[in-house]
Amino acid sequence: EVQLQASGGGLVQAGGSLRLSCAASGFTFGDYAIGWFRQAPGKEREGVSCISNSDDLTYYTDSVKGRFTISSDNAKNTVYLQMNSLKPEDTAVYYCAALNIWGYSGSYLQGRWTDYTWNYWGQGTQVTVSS
């Protein structure tokens, strides 16, 4: 059974930090990219960041570049999203998802990683940033 377990959300003041975790099981971790997406009330879901587990290539949406860092621990089948300098506009439910990219370099995702239909989704974790 495929599982993606997101955790680490919470309430933090603007300028603070949180680290989200996405623990994966039930599939070959190295064959997948793991992405973080978020959805704020009344807004469409947007891609935040993703990482290719085969070659550790990473991508970020412009609004989080320089503040968020995605990383992967292949031994633990877990992807992390370190979020620093948080802003109220980062408030959203954050979801992790998995995309099968077996046979492809992570560079294949550049510029289009948010366009794909991701294979698996985890439950969300709420991030609230107060001003």
N, CA, C and O atoms as a GROMACS GRO file, in nm:
protein
  524
    1GLU      N    1   0.084  -0.119   0.000
    1GLU     CA    2   0.000   0.000   0.000
    1GLU      C    3   0.088   0.125   0.000
    1GLU      O    4   0.178   0.139   0.083
    2VAL      N    5   0.061   0.215  -0.093
    2VAL     CA    6   0.137   0.339  -0.101
    2VAL      C    7   0.088   0.435   0.007
    2VAL      O    8  -0.032   0.455   0.026
    3GLN      N    9   0.185   0.493   0.076
    3GLN     CA   10   0.152   0.594   0.176
    3GLN      C   11   0.250   0.710   0.166
    3GLN      O   12   0.370   0.691   0.149
    4LEU      N   13   0.196   0.829   0.178
    4LEU     CA   14   0.275   0.951   0.192
    4LEU      C   15   0.221   1.021   0.315
    4LEU      O   16   0.106   1.065   0.318
    5GLN      N   17   0.306   1.031   0.415
    5GLN     CA   18   0.263   1.087   0.543
    5GLN      C   19   0.332   1.221   0.564
    5GLN      O   20   0.452   1.227   0.592
    6ALA      N   21   0.255   1.328   0.551
    6ALA     CA   22   0.309   1.462   0.571
    6ALA      C   23   0.291   1.504   0.716
    6ALA      O   24   0.188   1.475   0.778
    7SER      N   25   0.390   1.571   0.770
    7SER     CA   26   0.383   1.617   0.909
    7SER      C   27   0.471   1.740   0.926
    7SER      O   28   0.549   1.774   0.837
    8GLY      N   29   0.458   1.804   1.040
    8GLY     CA   30   0.545   1.915   1.073
    8GLY      C   31   0.481   2.052   1.065
    8GLY      O   32   0.545   2.153   1.097
    9GLY      N   33   0.358   2.058   1.023
    9GLY     CA   34   0.292   2.188   1.016
    9GLY      C   35   0.263   2.245   1.154
    9GLY      O   36   0.281   2.178   1.256
   10GLY      N   37   0.219   2.369   1.156
   10GLY     CA   38   0.187   2.431   1.283
   10GLY      C   39   0.165   2.580   1.267
   10GLY      O   40   0.152   2.631   1.156
   11LEU      N   41   0.160   2.647   1.380
   11LEU     CA   42   0.141   2.792   1.385
   11LEU      C   43   0.274   2.857   1.420
   11LEU      O   44   0.340   2.819   1.517
   12VAL      N   45   0.312   2.955   1.341
   12VAL     CA   46   0.439   3.022   1.363
   12VAL      C   47   0.422   3.170   1.331
   12VAL      O   48   0.339   3.206   1.248
   13GLN      N   49   0.501   3.253   1.394
   13GLN     CA   50   0.497   3.395   1.364
   13GLN      C   51   0.575   3.424   1.236
   13GLN      O   52   0.664   3.348   1.197
   14ALA      N   53   0.541   3.533   1.173
   14ALA     CA   54   0.613   3.576   1.054
   14ALA      C   55   0.761   3.588   1.087
   14ALA      O   56   0.800   3.640   1.192
   15GLY      N   57   0.843   3.540   0.994
   15GLY     CA   58   0.986   3.537   1.015
   15GLY      C   59   1.037   3.409   1.076
   15GLY      O   60   1.158   3.385   1.081
   16GLY      N   61   0.946   3.326   1.123
   16GLY     CA   62   0.984   3.200   1.186
   16GLY      C   63   1.009   3.089   1.085
   16GLY      O   64   1.007   3.111   0.964
   17SER      N   65   1.033   2.970   1.139
   17SER     CA   66   1.068   2.855   1.057
   17SER      C   67   0.987   2.732   1.096
   17SER      O   68   0.944   2.717   1.210
   18LEU      N   69   0.968   2.646   0.999
   18LEU     CA   70   0.909   2.514   1.020
   18LEU      C   71   0.978   2.417   0.927
   18LEU      O   72   1.030   2.455   0.822
   19ARG      N   73   0.980   2.291   0.966
   19ARG     CA   74   1.029   2.186   0.877
   19ARG      C   75   0.921   2.082   0.858
   19ARG      O   76   0.876   2.018   0.954
   20LEU      N   77   0.879   2.066   0.734
   20LEU     CA   78   0.781   1.964   0.700
   20LEU      C   79   0.853   1.836   0.661
   20LEU      O   80   0.962   1.839   0.604
   21SER      N   81   0.790   1.724   0.692
   21SER     CA   82   0.843   1.593   0.654
   21SER      C   83   0.739   1.518   0.573
   21SER      O   84   0.619   1.531   0.597
   22CYS      N   85   0.786   1.441   0.478
   22CYS     CA   86   0.699   1.354   0.399
   22CYS      C   87   0.761   1.216   0.400
   22CYS      O   88   0.861   1.191   0.332
   23ALA      N   89   0.703   1.126   0.476
   23ALA     CA   90   0.752   0.988   0.485
   23ALA      C   91   0.678   0.901   0.385
   23ALA      O   92   0.555   0.895   0.385
   24ALA      N   93   0.754   0.835   0.299
   24ALA     CA   94   0.695   0.757   0.190
   24ALA      C   95   0.714   0.607   0.213
   24ALA      O   96   0.815   0.565   0.270
   25SER      N   97   0.619   0.530   0.168
   25SER     CA   98   0.630   0.384   0.174
   25SER      C   99   0.542   0.323   0.066
   25SER      O  100   0.447   0.386   0.018
   26GLY      N  101   0.574   0.199   0.027
   26GLY     CA  102   0.491   0.127  -0.068
   26GLY      C  103   0.531   0.143  -0.213
   26GLY      O  104   0.463   0.090  -0.301
   27PHE      N  105   0.640   0.212  -0.241
   27PHE     CA  106   0.691   0.223  -0.377
   27PHE      C  107   0.842   0.242  -0.372
   27PHE      O  108   0.899   0.268  -0.266
   28THR      N  109   0.906   0.229  -0.488
   28THR     CA  110   1.051   0.241  -0.496
   28THR      C  111   1.088   0.388  -0.494
   28THR      O  112   1.074   0.458  -0.594
   29PHE      N  113   1.134   0.432  -0.381
   29PHE     CA  114   1.155   0.574  -0.356
   29PHE      C  115   1.244   0.640  -0.462
   29PHE      O  116   1.216   0.751  -0.507
   30GLY      N  117   1.349   0.572  -0.500
   30GLY     CA  118   1.445   0.631  -0.594
   30GLY      C  119   1.392   0.650  -0.734
   30GLY      O  120   1.453   0.720  -0.814
   31ASP      N  121   1.279   0.588  -0.766
   31ASP     CA  122   1.219   0.602  -0.899
   31ASP      C  123   1.126   0.722  -0.910
   31ASP      O  124   1.069   0.749  -1.015
   32TYR      N  125   1.113   0.792  -0.801
   32TYR     CA  126   1.012   0.897  -0.795
   32TYR      C  127   1.073   1.034  -0.763
   32TYR      O  128   1.179   1.045  -0.703
   33ALA      N  129   1.001   1.135  -0.806
   33ALA     CA  130   1.020   1.270  -0.754
   33ALA      C  131   0.915   1.293  -0.647
   33ALA      O  132   0.803   1.241  -0.655
   34ILE      N  133   0.952   1.369  -0.547
   34ILE     CA  134   0.858   1.407  -0.442
   34ILE      C  135   0.838   1.557  -0.448
   34ILE      O  136   0.935   1.634  -0.452
   35GLY      N  137   0.715   1.598  -0.448
   35GLY     CA  138   0.684   1.740  -0.455
   35GLY      C  139   0.604   1.786  -0.336
   35GLY      O  140   0.532   1.709  -0.272
   36TRP      N  141   0.617   1.914  -0.307
   36TRP     CA  142   0.534   1.978  -0.208
   36TRP      C  143   0.443   2.078  -0.279
   36TRP      O  144   0.488   2.158  -0.362
   37PHE      N  145   0.318   2.072  -0.247
   37PHE     CA  146   0.218   2.161  -0.301
   37PHE      C  147   0.144   2.226  -0.183
   37PHE      O  148   0.146   2.175  -0.071
   38ARG      N  149   0.079   2.338  -0.210
   38ARG     CA  150   0.002   2.401  -0.104
   38ARG      C  151  -0.126   2.460  -0.160
   38ARG      O  152  -0.134   2.494  -0.278
   39GLN      N  153  -0.224   2.471  -0.074
   39GLN     CA  154  -0.350   2.530  -0.113
   39GLN      C  155  -0.401   2.616   0.002
   39GLN      O  156  -0.425   2.568   0.113
   40ALA      N  157  -0.417   2.743  -0.028
   40ALA     CA  158  -0.472   2.838   0.068
   40ALA      C  159  -0.623   2.849   0.045
   40ALA      O  160  -0.671   2.820  -0.064
   41PRO      N  161  -0.696   2.889   0.146
   41PRO     CA  162  -0.842   2.902   0.130
   41PRO      C  163  -0.879   2.993   0.015
   41PRO      O  164  -0.830   3.105   0.005
   42GLY      N  165  -0.964   2.945  -0.072
   42GLY     CA  166  -1.011   3.024  -0.184
   42GLY      C  167  -0.915   3.036  -0.300
   42GLY      O  168  -0.940   3.109  -0.396
   43LYS      N  169  -0.804   2.964  -0.290
   43LYS     CA  170  -0.703   2.971  -0.397
   43LYS      C  171  -0.680   2.832  -0.457
   43LYS      O  172  -0.712   2.730  -0.396
   44GLU      N  173  -0.624   2.833  -0.576
   44GLU     CA  174  -0.590   2.707  -0.640
   44GLU      C  175  -0.464   2.649  -0.576
   44GLU      O  176  -0.380   2.719  -0.519
   45ARG      N  177  -0.454   2.519  -0.589
   45ARG     CA  178  -0.334   2.453  -0.540
   45ARG      C  179  -0.215   2.496  -0.625
   45ARG      O  180  -0.227   2.510  -0.747
   46GLU      N  181  -0.100   2.516  -0.562
   46GLU     CA  182   0.020   2.554  -0.635
   46GLU      C  183   0.138   2.467  -0.593
   46GLU      O  184   0.146   2.420  -0.479
   47GLY      N  185   0.226   2.447  -0.687
   47GLY     CA  186   0.348   2.373  -0.657
   47GLY      C  187   0.446   2.461  -0.583
   47GLY      O  188   0.466   2.576  -0.620
   48VAL      N  189   0.506   2.407  -0.480
   48VAL     CA  190   0.602   2.481  -0.399
   48VAL      C  191   0.746   2.440  -0.434
   48VAL      O  192   0.831   2.524  -0.459
   49SER      N  193   0.770   2.310  -0.434
   49SER     CA  194   0.904   2.261  -0.458
   49SER      C  195   0.898   2.113  -0.490
   49SER      O  196   0.803   2.044  -0.453
   50CYS      N  197   1.000   2.064  -0.559
   50CYS     CA  198   1.009   1.920  -0.578
   50CYS      C  199   1.155   1.879  -0.586
   50CYS      O  200   1.243   1.961  -0.613
   51ILE      N  201   1.178   1.750  -0.564
   51ILE     CA  202   1.312   1.693  -0.569
   51ILE      C  203   1.306   1.559  -0.639
   51ILE      O  204   1.216   1.479  -0.617
   52SER      N  205   1.404   1.537  -0.724
   52SER     CA  206   1.418   1.408  -0.790
   52SER      C  207   1.502   1.319  -0.701
   52SER      O  208   1.617   1.352  -0.672
   53ASN      N  209   1.449   1.207  -0.657
   53ASN     CA  210   1.522   1.123  -0.563
   53ASN      C  211   1.639   1.048  -0.629
   53ASN      O  212   1.727   0.999  -0.559
   54SER      N  213   1.641   1.041  -0.759
   54SER     CA  214   1.750   0.968  -0.826
   54SER      C  215   1.876   1.052  -0.838
   54SER      O  216   1.986   0.999  -0.833
   55ASP      N  217   1.859   1.184  -0.855
   55ASP     CA  218   1.977   1.268  -0.875
   55ASP      C  219   1.973   1.397  -0.795
   55ASP      O  220   2.056   1.486  -0.815
   56ASP      N  221   1.875   1.408  -0.703
   56ASP     CA  222   1.868   1.520  -0.608
   56ASP      C  223   1.854   1.656  -0.676
   56ASP      O  224   1.887   1.758  -0.615
   57LEU      N  225   1.807   1.661  -0.798
   57LEU     CA  226   1.778   1.790  -0.858
   57LEU      C  227   1.655   1.849  -0.791
   57LEU      O  228   1.560   1.778  -0.760
   58THR      N  229   1.659   1.980  -0.769
   58THR     CA  230   1.551   2.045  -0.696
   58THR      C  231   1.496   2.163  -0.774
   58THR      O  232   1.566   2.226  -0.854
   59TYR      N  233   1.371   2.192  -0.751
   59TYR     CA  234   1.303   2.302  -0.817
   59TYR      C  235   1.212   2.372  -0.715
   59TYR      O  236   1.159   2.310  -0.623
   60TYR      N  237   1.197   2.503  -0.736
   60TYR     CA  238   1.117   2.583  -0.644
   60TYR      C  239   1.031   2.682  -0.722
   60TYR      O  240   1.070   2.730  -0.828
   61THR      N  241   0.916   2.711  -0.668
   61THR     CA  242   0.840   2.821  -0.723
   61THR      C  243   0.908   2.951  -0.680
   61THR      O  244   0.973   2.957  -0.576
   62ASP      N  245   0.892   3.055  -0.761
   62ASP     CA  246   0.968   3.178  -0.738
   62ASP      C  247   0.944   3.239  -0.600
   62ASP      O  248   1.037   3.294  -0.540
   63SER      N  249   0.824   3.229  -0.550
   63SER     CA  250   0.791   3.297  -0.425
   63SER      C  251   0.861   3.238  -0.302
   63SER      O  252   0.863   3.301  -0.196
   64VAL      N  253   0.919   3.119  -0.315
   64VAL     CA  254   0.985   3.059  -0.199
   64VAL      C  255   1.136   3.043  -0.218
   64VAL      O  256   1.206   2.998  -0.127
   65LYS      N  257   1.186   3.079  -0.334
   65LYS     CA  258   1.330   3.066  -0.358
   65LYS      C  259   1.409   3.149  -0.257
   65LYS      O  260   1.376   3.265  -0.231
   66GLY      N  261   1.512   3.090  -0.202
   66GLY     CA  262   1.594   3.158  -0.103
   66GLY      C  263   1.541   3.145   0.038
   66GLY      O  264   1.611   3.179   0.133
   67ARG      N  265   1.419   3.097   0.053
   67ARG     CA  266   1.361   3.081   0.187
   67ARG      C  267   1.334   2.934   0.221
   67ARG      O  268   1.348   2.894   0.337
   68PHE      N  269   1.296   2.857   0.123
   68PHE     CA  270   1.264   2.716   0.144
   68PHE      C  271   1.374   2.628   0.085
   68PHE      O  272   1.434   2.662  -0.017
   69THR      N  273   1.398   2.516   0.150
   69THR     CA  274   1.495   2.419   0.100
   69THR      C  275   1.436   2.279   0.109
   69THR      O  276   1.390   2.236   0.215
   70ILE      N  277   1.436   2.210  -0.003
   70ILE     CA  278   1.387   2.073  -0.006
   70ILE      C  279   1.506   1.978  -0.004
   70ILE      O  280   1.609   2.006  -0.066
   71SER      N  281   1.492   1.868   0.067
   71SER     CA  282   1.600   1.769   0.073
   71SER      C  283   1.539   1.631   0.089
   71SER      O  284   1.423   1.616   0.126
   72SER      N  285   1.620   1.531   0.061
   72SER     CA  286   1.571   1.393   0.063
   72SER      C  287   1.669   1.305   0.139
   72SER      O  288   1.790   1.316   0.121
   73ASP      N  289   1.616   1.219   0.222
   73ASP     CA  290   1.696   1.117   0.290
   73ASP      C  291   1.650   0.982   0.235
   73ASP      O  292   1.549   0.926   0.279
   74ASN      N  293   1.725   0.932   0.138
   74ASN     CA  294   1.683   0.809   0.071
   74ASN      C  295   1.685   0.689   0.166
   74ASN      O  296   1.610   0.594   0.147
   75ALA      N  297   1.770   0.693   0.267
   75ALA     CA  298   1.775   0.582   0.363
   75ALA      C  299   1.648   0.575   0.446
   75ALA      O  300   1.608   0.467   0.491
   76LYS      N  301   1.585   0.689   0.465
   76LYS     CA  302   1.462   0.693   0.545
   76LYS      C  303   1.337   0.708   0.459
   76LYS      O  304   1.226   0.715   0.512
   77ASN      N  305   1.354   0.713   0.327
   77ASN     CA  306   1.240   0.736   0.237
   77ASN      C  307   1.159   0.858   0.280
   77ASN      O  308   1.036   0.855   0.284
   78THR      N  309   1.230   0.963   0.311
   78THR     CA  310   1.164   1.084   0.363
   78THR      C  311   1.219   1.207   0.293
   78THR      O  312   1.340   1.220   0.270
   79VAL      N  313   1.130   1.296   0.261
   79VAL     CA  314   1.166   1.425   0.202
   79VAL      C  315   1.127   1.534   0.302
   79VAL      O  316   1.023   1.529   0.366
   80TYR      N  317   1.214   1.633   0.312
   80TYR     CA  318   1.193   1.743   0.404
   80TYR      C  319   1.176   1.875   0.328
   80TYR      O  320   1.232   1.893   0.220
   81LEU      N  321   1.100   1.963   0.384
   81LEU     CA  322   1.090   2.100   0.333
   81LEU      C  323   1.119   2.194   0.449
   81LEU      O  324   1.035   2.215   0.537
   82GLN      N  325   1.238   2.250   0.448
   82GLN     CA  326   1.276   2.348   0.550
   82GLN      C  327   1.225   2.484   0.505
   82GLN      O  328   1.263   2.533   0.398
   83MET      N  329   1.141   2.544   0.586
   83MET     CA  330   1.081   2.672   0.550
   83MET      C  331   1.128   2.778   0.648
   83MET      O  332   1.095   2.773   0.767
   84ASN      N  333   1.204   2.873   0.598
   84ASN     CA  334   1.254   2.983   0.680
   84ASN      C  335   1.193   3.114   0.636
   84ASN      O  336   1.134   3.124   0.528
   85SER      N  337   1.206   3.214   0.719
   85SER     CA  338   1.154   3.349   0.688
   85SER      C  339   1.010   3.343   0.641
   85SER      O  340   0.973   3.403   0.540
   86LEU      N  341   0.931   3.270   0.714
   86LEU     CA  342   0.792   3.249   0.673
   86LEU      C  343   0.714   3.379   0.673
   86LEU      O  344   0.736   3.468   0.755
   87LYS      N  345   0.622   3.387   0.580
   87LYS     CA  346   0.537   3.505   0.562
   87LYS      C  347   0.390   3.464   0.578
   87LYS      O  348   0.356   3.347   0.557
   88PRO      N  349   0.304   3.557   0.613
   88PRO     CA  350   0.162   3.523   0.624
   88PRO      C  351   0.106   3.462   0.496
   88PRO      O  352   0.016   3.378   0.502
   89GLU      N  353   0.158   3.502   0.381
   89GLU     CA  354   0.109   3.447   0.255
   89GLU      C  355   0.153   3.302   0.231
   89GLU      O  356   0.110   3.240   0.134
   90ASP      N  357   0.236   3.249   0.317
   90ASP     CA  358   0.272   3.108   0.309
   90ASP      C  359   0.167   3.020   0.379
   90ASP      O  360   0.174   2.897   0.372
   91THR      N  361   0.072   3.082   0.445
   91THR     CA  362  -0.032   3.007   0.514
   91THR      C  363  -0.113   2.925   0.414
   91THR      O  364  -0.166   2.978   0.317
   92ALA      N  365  -0.121   2.795   0.439
   92ALA     CA  366  -0.190   2.704   0.349
   92ALA      C  367  -0.186   2.563   0.408
   92ALA      O  368  -0.116   2.537   0.506
   93VAL      N  369  -0.261   2.476   0.346
   93VAL     CA  370  -0.243   2.333   0.372
   93VAL      C  371  -0.137   2.283   0.274
   93VAL      O  372  -0.147   2.304   0.153
   94TYR      N  373  -0.037   2.218   0.327
   94TYR     CA  374   0.073   2.168   0.246
   94TYR      C  375   0.058   2.018   0.226
   94TYR      O  376   0.032   1.943   0.320
   95TYR      N  377   0.073   1.975   0.101
   95TYR     CA  378   0.062   1.835   0.064
   95TYR      C  379   0.191   1.789   0.000
   95TYR      O  380   0.258   1.864  -0.071
   96CYS      N  381   0.226   1.663   0.024
   96CYS     CA  382   0.334   1.605  -0.052
   96CYS      C  383   0.276   1.505  -0.151
   96CYS      O  384   0.171   1.445  -0.128
   97ALA      N  385   0.348   1.488  -0.261
   97ALA     CA  386   0.302   1.400  -0.368
   97ALA      C  387   0.422   1.332  -0.432
   97ALA      O  388   0.535   1.379  -0.421
   98ALA      N  389   0.396   1.220  -0.500
   98ALA     CA  390   0.501   1.144  -0.564
   98ALA      C  391   0.472   1.127  -0.712
   98ALA      O  392   0.358   1.100  -0.752
   99LEU      N  393   0.575   1.143  -0.794
   99LEU     CA  394   0.564   1.131  -0.939
   99LEU      C  395   0.668   1.031  -0.988
   99LEU      O  396   0.787   1.046  -0.961
  100ASN      N  397   0.624   0.929  -1.060
  100ASN     CA  398   0.715   0.828  -1.114
  100ASN      C  399   0.792   0.886  -1.231
  100ASN      O  400   0.734   0.921  -1.334
  101ILE      N  401   0.924   0.896  -1.215
  101ILE     CA  402   1.009   0.946  -1.324
  101ILE      C  403   1.116   0.843  -1.358
  101ILE      O  404   1.225   0.877  -1.404
  102TRP      N  405   1.083   0.717  -1.336
  102TRP     CA  406   1.181   0.610  -1.363
  102TRP      C  407   1.232   0.620  -1.505
  102TRP      O  408   1.153   0.631  -1.599
  103GLY      N  409   1.363   0.616  -1.522
  103GLY     CA  410   1.424   0.622  -1.654
  103GLY      C  411   1.452   0.763  -1.702
  103GLY      O  412   1.513   0.782  -1.807
  104TYR      N  413   1.410   0.861  -1.627
  104TYR     CA  414   1.431   1.000  -1.665
  104TYR      C  415   1.521   1.070  -1.564
  104TYR      O  416   1.516   1.041  -1.444
  105SER      N  417   1.602   1.161  -1.614
  105SER     CA  418   1.677   1.247  -1.524
  105SER      C  419   1.584   1.346  -1.459
  105SER      O  420   1.479   1.381  -1.513
  106GLY      N  421   1.624   1.392  -1.341
  106GLY     CA  422   1.544   1.494  -1.274
  106GLY      C  423   1.534   1.622  -1.354
  106GLY      O  424   1.442   1.702  -1.332
  107SER      N  425   1.627   1.643  -1.446
  107SER     CA  426   1.624   1.764  -1.529
  107SER      C  427   1.499   1.766  -1.617
  107SER      O  428   1.459   1.871  -1.666
  108TYR      N  429   1.440   1.652  -1.637
  108TYR     CA  430   1.318   1.642  -1.717
  108TYR      C  431   1.205   1.723  -1.656
  108TYR      O  432   1.113   1.766  -1.725
  109LEU      N  433   1.214   1.743  -1.525
  109LEU     CA  434   1.107   1.814  -1.455
  109LEU      C  435   1.116   1.966  -1.469
  109LEU      O  436   1.019   2.037  -1.441
  110GLN      N  437   1.232   2.014  -1.511
  110GLN     CA  438   1.253   2.158  -1.511
  110GLN      C  439   1.148   2.230  -1.596
  110GLN      O  440   1.125   2.197  -1.712
  111GLY      N  441   1.087   2.328  -1.533
  111GLY     CA  442   0.990   2.412  -1.603
  111GLY      C  443   0.854   2.350  -1.622
  111GLY      O  444   0.762   2.415  -1.672
  112ARG      N  445   0.839   2.223  -1.583
  112ARG     CA  446   0.710   2.160  -1.610
  112ARG      C  447   0.664   2.065  -1.500
  112ARG      O  448   0.568   1.990  -1.518
  113TRP      N  449   0.734   2.069  -1.386
  113TRP     CA  450   0.702   1.969  -1.285
  113TRP      C  451   0.562   1.987  -1.229
  113TRP      O  452   0.502   1.891  -1.181
  114THR      N  453   0.509   2.106  -1.234
  114THR     CA  454   0.374   2.126  -1.184
  114THR      C  455   0.267   2.087  -1.286
  114THR      O  456   0.148   2.087  -1.254
  115ASP      N  457   0.307   2.056  -1.406
  115ASP     CA  458   0.209   2.026  -1.511
  115ASP      C  459   0.164   1.879  -1.510
  115ASP      O  460   0.062   1.844  -1.568
  116TYR      N  461   0.242   1.796  -1.445
  116TYR     CA  462   0.213   1.654  -1.449
  116TYR      C  463   0.100   1.614  -1.354
  116TYR      O  464   0.071   1.684  -1.258
  117THR      N  465   0.040   1.502  -1.385
  117THR     CA  466  -0.055   1.441  -1.292
  117THR      C  467   0.024   1.352  -1.199
  117THR      O  468   0.069   1.244  -1.238
  118TRP      N  469   0.040   1.395  -1.077
  118TRP     CA  470   0.122   1.324  -0.982
  118TRP      C  471   0.051   1.195  -0.940
  118TRP      O  472  -0.071   1.192  -0.926
  119ASN      N  473   0.130   1.090  -0.920
  119ASN     CA  474   0.074   0.957  -0.901
  119ASN      C  475   0.008   0.937  -0.765
  119ASN      O  476  -0.100   0.879  -0.755
  120TYR      N  477   0.073   0.986  -0.662
  120TYR     CA  478   0.023   0.962  -0.526
  120TYR      C  479   0.026   1.092  -0.446
  120TYR      O  480   0.113   1.178  -0.465
  121TRP      N  481  -0.069   1.104  -0.357
  121TRP     CA  482  -0.080   1.223  -0.272
  121TRP      C  483  -0.094   1.182  -0.126
  121TRP      O  484  -0.157   1.082  -0.093
  122GLY      N  485  -0.033   1.261  -0.040
  122GLY     CA  486  -0.052   1.240   0.102
  122GLY      C  487  -0.161   1.332   0.155
  122GLY      O  488  -0.216   1.414   0.082
  123GLN      N  489  -0.190   1.316   0.282
  123GLN     CA  490  -0.285   1.406   0.346
  123GLN      C  491  -0.211   1.538   0.372
  123GLN      O  492  -0.088   1.540   0.372
  124GLY      N  493  -0.282   1.642   0.394
  124GLY     CA  494  -0.218   1.771   0.412
  124GLY      C  495  -0.178   1.798   0.555
  124GLY      O  496  -0.224   1.732   0.649
  125THR      N  497  -0.090   1.896   0.570
  125THR     CA  498  -0.054   1.945   0.701
  125THR      C  499  -0.068   2.097   0.699
  125THR      O  500  -0.019   2.163   0.607
  126GLN      N  501  -0.134   2.150   0.800
  126GLN     CA  502  -0.165   2.293   0.801
  126GLN      C  503  -0.045   2.375   0.847
  126GLN      O  504   0.018   2.345   0.949
  127VAL      N  505  -0.015   2.478   0.769
  127VAL     CA  506   0.087   2.576   0.808
  127VAL      C  507   0.017   2.711   0.819
  127VAL      O  508  -0.045   2.758   0.723
  128THR      N  509   0.027   2.772   0.935
  128THR     CA  510  -0.034   2.903   0.959
  128THR      C  511   0.074   2.998   1.007
  128THR      O  512   0.142   2.972   1.107
  129VAL      N  513   0.088   3.109   0.935
  129VAL     CA  514   0.188   3.209   0.970
  129VAL      C  515   0.115   3.336   1.011
  129VAL      O  516   0.042   3.395   0.932
  130SER      N  517   0.135   3.375   1.134
  130SER     CA  518   0.068   3.495   1.185
  130SER      C  519   0.156   3.617   1.166
  130SER      O  520   0.279   3.610   1.170
  131SER      N  521   0.089   3.730   1.145
  131SER     CA  522   0.164   3.854   1.120
  131SER      C  523   0.195   3.927   1.250
  131SER      O  524   0.257   4.034   1.248
   0.00000   0.00000   0.00000
